[in-house]
Amino acid sequence: MYESNVLGTQRMIAALLPALRAAAREPGEDGRPGHADILAVTSIAGTIGYEGGAGYNAAKFAQHALMRVLRLELAGEPIRVVEVAPGMVKTDFSLVRFKGDRRRADGVYDGVDNPLVAADIAEVIVHALELPAHVNLDEIIVKPVAQAAPYKVIKAPLVPKG
């Protein structure tokens, strides 16, 4: 987990940073000053720990720190640093987490009213990158309405109180 989430992110950024800086030097198609973007998908597990998630939490906390430090180190350059931190998203993540136990993995989402799917996160990413170059969404936390925290998920229809 640490290798792919932290070292992988760091290595990719280090390898691509010269090209990103070169791209940022060139004016855009609209004639405006150039810019570049670095976007990482982290997790709310990188800011709030949960039981049974020590390894994943540690990796995502480190990846979150990497993005915050990078934002500081690139200050003054026309390079946006964006972190998208999803909560629960109905993908194969739980299947991997529970070592192929489909019943247990599906149970994570049972009863959750409109869980997020990968396409929802993709839309957030596209939106963040299509904003004007002077707008930087440093950290975007994305959760289904049914999720208040990693450890608090409503598994029933959502209805107004009162």
MORA-V423494 format. One record per residue. N is the residue number from 0. RES is the residue in three letters. SS is DSSP state (helix for helix, strand for strand, loop for the rest). PHI is phi in radians with two decimals (999 if undefined). OMEGA is omega in radians with two decimals (NA if undefined). Layout:
# MORA-V423494
n:N res:RES ss:SS phi:PHI omega:OMEGA
n:N res:RES ss:SS phi:PHI omega:OMEGA
This chain:
# MORA-V423494
n:0 res:MET ss:loop phi:999 omega:-3.14
n:1 res:TYR ss:helix phi:-1.14 omega:-3.12
n:2 res:GLU ss:helix phi:-1.00 omega:-3.06
n:3 res:SER ss:helix phi:-1.38 omega:-3.06
n:4 res:ASN ss:helix phi:-1.32 omega:-3.05
n:5 res:VAL ss:helix phi:-1.77 omega:-3.11
n:6 res:LEU ss:helix phi:-1.15 omega:3.09
n:7 res:GLY ss:helix phi:-1.08 omega:3.11
n:8 res:THR ss:helix phi:-1.09 omega:-3.12
n:9 res:GLN ss:helix phi:-1.09 omega:-3.11
n:10 res:ARG ss:helix phi:-1.16 omega:3.13
n:11 res:MET ss:helix phi:-1.12 omega:3.14
n:12 res:ILE ss:helix phi:-1.11 omega:-3.14
n:13 res:ALA ss:helix phi:-1.05 omega:-3.12
n:14 res:ALA ss:helix phi:-1.21 omega:-3.06
n:15 res:LEU ss:helix phi:-1.64 omega:-3.06
n:16 res:LEU ss:helix phi:-1.00 omega:3.09
n:17 res:PRO ss:helix phi:-1.04 omega:3.12
n:18 res:ALA ss:helix phi:-1.19 omega:3.11
n:19 res:LEU ss:helix phi:-1.14 omega:3.10
n:20 res:ARG ss:helix phi:-1.11 omega:3.11
n:21 res:ALA ss:helix phi:-1.10 omega:3.12
n:22 res:ALA ss:helix phi:-1.11 omega:-3.13
n:23 res:ALA ss:helix phi:-1.19 omega:3.11
n:24 res:ARG ss:helix phi:-1.33 omega:-3.08
n:25 res:GLU ss:loop phi:-1.52 omega:3.07
n:26 res:PRO ss:loop phi:-1.14 omega:3.11
n:27 res:GLY ss:loop phi:-1.27 omega:3.13
n:28 res:GLU ss:loop phi:-1.05 omega:-3.13
n:29 res:ASP ss:loop phi:-1.51 omega:3.13
n:30 res:GLY ss:loop phi:1.49 omega:3.13
n:31 res:ARG ss:loop phi:-1.31 omega:3.11
n:32 res:PRO ss:loop phi:-0.96 omega:-3.12
n:33 res:GLY ss:loop phi:-1.26 omega:3.07
n:34 res:HIS ss:loop phi:-2.76 omega:3.08
n:35 res:ALA ss:strand phi:-2.47 omega:-3.11
n:36 res:ASP ss:strand phi:-2.29 omega:2.95
n:37 res:ILE ss:strand phi:-2.15 omega:-3.12
n:38 res:LEU ss:strand phi:-2.25 omega:3.07
n:39 res:ALA ss:strand phi:-2.18 omega:3.02
n:40 res:VAL ss:strand phi:-1.68 omega:3.14
n:41 res:THR ss:loop phi:-1.85 omega:-3.14
n:42 res:SER ss:loop phi:-3.01 omega:3.00
n:43 res:ILE ss:helix phi:-1.13 omega:3.06
n:44 res:ALA ss:helix phi:-1.15 omega:3.10
n:45 res:GLY ss:helix phi:-1.54 omega:3.10
n:46 res:THR ss:loop phi:-2.27 omega:3.13
n:47 res:ILE ss:loop phi:-2.35 omega:3.12
n:48 res:GLY ss:loop phi:-1.32 omega:3.06
n:49 res:TYR ss:loop phi:-2.51 omega:-3.11
n:50 res:GLU ss:loop phi:-1.05 omega:3.12
n:51 res:GLY ss:loop phi:1.42 omega:-3.07
n:52 res:GLY ss:loop phi:-2.04 omega:-3.00
n:53 res:ALA ss:helix phi:-0.93 omega:-3.12
n:54 res:GLY ss:helix phi:-1.13 omega:3.13
n:55 res:TYR ss:helix phi:-1.15 omega:3.11
n:56 res:ASN ss:helix phi:-1.01 omega:-3.11
n:57 res:ALA ss:helix phi:-1.07 omega:3.14
n:58 res:ALA ss:helix phi:-1.13 omega:-3.11
n:59 res:LYS ss:helix phi:-1.28 omega:3.03
n:60 res:PHE ss:helix phi:-1.07 omega:3.14
n:61 res:ALA ss:helix phi:-1.15 omega:3.12
n:62 res:GLN ss:helix phi:-1.13 omega:3.08
n:63 res:HIS ss:helix phi:-1.07 omega:3.12
n:64 res:ALA ss:helix phi:-1.10 omega:3.12
n:65 res:LEU ss:helix phi:-0.99 omega:-3.12
n:66 res:MET ss:helix phi:-1.19 omega:3.11
n:67 res:ARG ss:helix phi:-1.13 omega:3.13
n:68 res:VAL ss:helix phi:-1.16 omega:3.12
n:69 res:LEU ss:helix phi:-1.02 omega:3.12
n:70 res:ARG ss:helix phi:-1.03 omega:3.11
n:71 res:LEU ss:helix phi:-1.17 omega:-3.08
n:72 res:GLU ss:helix phi:-1.19 omega:-3.13
n:73 res:LEU ss:loop phi:-1.68 omega:3.11
n:74 res:ALA ss:loop phi:-0.98 omega:-3.11
n:75 res:GLY ss:loop phi:1.69 omega:3.08
n:76 res:GLU ss:loop phi:-1.84 omega:3.13
n:77 res:PRO ss:loop phi:-1.41 omega:-3.14
n:78 res:ILE ss:strand phi:-2.21 omega:3.10
n:79 res:ARG ss:strand phi:-1.44 omega:3.05
n:80 res:VAL ss:strand phi:-2.06 omega:-3.03
n:81 res:VAL ss:strand phi:-2.12 omega:3.07
n:82 res:GLU ss:strand phi:-2.05 omega:3.06
n:83 res:VAL ss:strand phi:-1.84 omega:-3.05
n:84 res:ALA ss:strand phi:-2.05 omega:3.14
n:85 res:PRO ss:strand phi:-1.29 omega:2.91
n:86 res:GLY ss:loop phi:-1.56 omega:-3.11
n:87 res:MET ss:loop phi:-1.25 omega:3.11
n:88 res:VAL ss:strand phi:-2.31 omega:-3.08
n:89 res:LYS ss:loop phi:-1.29 omega:3.10
n:90 res:THR ss:loop phi:-2.38 omega:3.09
n:91 res:ASP ss:loop phi:-1.40 omega:3.14
n:92 res:PHE ss:helix phi:-0.94 omega:-3.11
n:93 res:SER ss:helix phi:-1.17 omega:3.10
n:94 res:LEU ss:helix phi:-1.13 omega:3.08
n:95 res:VAL ss:helix phi:-1.17 omega:-3.13
n:96 res:ARG ss:helix phi:-0.98 omega:-3.10
n:97 res:PHE ss:loop phi:-1.74 omega:3.00
n:98 res:LYS ss:loop phi:0.87 omega:3.05
n:99 res:GLY ss:loop phi:1.50 omega:-3.14
n:100 res:ASP ss:loop phi:-1.34 omega:-3.05
n:101 res:ARG ss:helix phi:-1.03 omega:-3.11
n:102 res:ARG ss:helix phi:-1.08 omega:3.14
n:103 res:ARG ss:helix phi:-1.17 omega:3.13
n:104 res:ALA ss:helix phi:-1.12 omega:3.13
n:105 res:ASP ss:helix phi:-1.13 omega:-3.14
n:106 res:GLY ss:helix phi:-1.08 omega:3.12
n:107 res:VAL ss:loop phi:-1.05 omega:-3.04
n:108 res:TYR ss:loop phi:-1.78 omega:-3.14
n:109 res:ASP ss:loop phi:-0.98 omega:3.09
n:110 res:GLY ss:loop phi:1.44 omega:3.13
n:111 res:VAL ss:loop phi:-1.35 omega:-3.11
n:112 res:ASP ss:loop phi:-1.27 omega:3.11
n:113 res:ASN ss:loop phi:0.98 omega:3.08
n:114 res:PRO ss:loop phi:-1.13 omega:3.07
n:115 res:LEU ss:strand phi:-1.20 omega:3.04
n:116 res:VAL ss:loop phi:-2.21 omega:-3.09
n:117 res:ALA ss:helix phi:-0.96 omega:-3.14
n:118 res:ALA ss:helix phi:-1.06 omega:3.10
n:119 res:ASP ss:helix phi:-1.13 omega:3.14
n:120 res:ILE ss:helix phi:-1.20 omega:3.10
n:121 res:ALA ss:helix phi:-1.04 omega:3.11
n:122 res:GLU ss:helix phi:-1.11 omega:3.11
n:123 res:VAL ss:helix phi:-1.10 omega:3.13
n:124 res:ILE ss:helix phi:-1.07 omega:3.14
n:125 res:VAL ss:helix phi:-1.04 omega:-3.14
n:126 res:HIS ss:helix phi:-1.04 omega:-3.12
n:127 res:ALA ss:helix phi:-1.05 omega:-3.09
n:128 res:LEU ss:helix phi:-1.42 omega:3.13
n:129 res:GLU ss:helix phi:-1.56 omega:3.09
n:130 res:LEU ss:loop phi:-1.14 omega:3.09
n:131 res:PRO ss:loop phi:-0.95 omega:-3.03
n:132 res:ALA ss:loop phi:-1.02 omega:-3.12
n:133 res:HIS ss:loop phi:-1.51 omega:-3.13
n:134 res:VAL ss:loop phi:-1.81 omega:3.14
n:135 res:ASN ss:loop phi:-2.12 omega:3.02
n:136 res:LEU ss:loop phi:-1.60 omega:-3.07
n:137 res:ASP ss:loop phi:-0.95 omega:-3.06
n:138 res:GLU ss:strand phi:-2.46 omega:-3.14
n:139 res:ILE ss:strand phi:-2.04 omega:3.09
n:140 res:ILE ss:strand phi:-1.74 omega:-3.07
n:141 res:VAL ss:strand phi:-2.18 omega:3.11
n:142 res:LYS ss:loop phi:-2.39 omega:2.97
n:143 res:PRO ss:loop phi:-1.18 omega:3.14
n:144 res:VAL ss:loop phi:-0.99 omega:-3.12
n:145 res:ALA ss:loop phi:-1.26 omega:-3.10
n:146 res:GLN ss:strand phi:-1.94 omega:3.09
n:147 res:ALA ss:strand phi:-1.58 omega:-3.12
n:148 res:ALA ss:strand phi:-2.81 omega:3.13
n:149 res:PRO ss:loop phi:-0.97 omega:-3.07
n:150 res:TYR ss:loop phi:-1.83 omega:3.11
n:151 res:LYS ss:strand phi:-2.30 omega:3.14
n:152 res:VAL ss:strand phi:-2.20 omega:3.11
n:153 res:ILE ss:loop phi:-1.46 omega:-3.12
n:154 res:LYS ss:loop phi:-1.94 omega:3.12
n:155 res:ALA ss:loop phi:-2.85 omega:3.09
n:156 res:PRO ss:loop phi:-1.01 omega:3.11
n:157 res:LEU ss:loop phi:-1.48 omega:-3.12
n:158 res:VAL ss:loop phi:-2.42 omega:3.08
n:159 res:PRO ss:loop phi:-1.13 omega:3.09
n:160 res:LYS ss:loop phi:-1.55 omega:3.01
n:161 res:GLY ss:loop phi:1.49 omega:NA
